[in-house]
Amino acid sequence: MTFLAAAALSEFRHRKASIDAAVAAGRFPRAKGEWALGCWLAIALAARVPVHELGAIYKFWADDEADQGGLTGAALLAELHRRCPMPSQWRPELARARDQIAPRARANPTDQALGLRHLHLEALAIHLGADPEDPPRHWEGDHAQHGGGAGEQPAASEPERPEYERKAA
């Protein structure tokens, strides 16, 4: 597995745990959590994380027909890409995550885990084309999780952290 794939897999697992905990505690609506997790799944796939490394999560994103049909390999990967949020949706999420962690990492230079996450997010953002100018986007209530539009968040001096990250940090 490449450095970028390992970085994306690590961040995906971190985000999944944070989102799962926030949804379970009722701090985050399930549909919003599923959309956010879909963004991180799309990022992991774009970084070429092997599907089998993602565990059972891919089954959530593959519909019942695909799962029952036993899709594997390239067909499963194509189905996941079709169902995940579009790059125009996940790139701003990646840019927001990178921009949000940078000041925390600089403020805590002895926190090696935080510094490593910052390095990973920066590398992923560069490699996957998350432009520093991409506006962060919010999930919208009845958002169609696979390819629907996302509203823009007003610009702020420091990007606002999603609620699932506020409690988990």
Secondary structure, 3 states (H helix, E strand, C coil): CCHHHHHHHHHHHHHHHHHHHHHHCCCCCHHHHHHHHHHHHHHHHHCCCCHHHHCCHHHHHCCHHHHHCCCCHHHHHHHHHHHCCCHHHHHHHHHHHHHHHHHHHHHCCCCHHHHHHHHHHHHHHHHHCCCCCCCCEECCCCCCCCCCCCEECCCCCCCCCCHHHHHHC
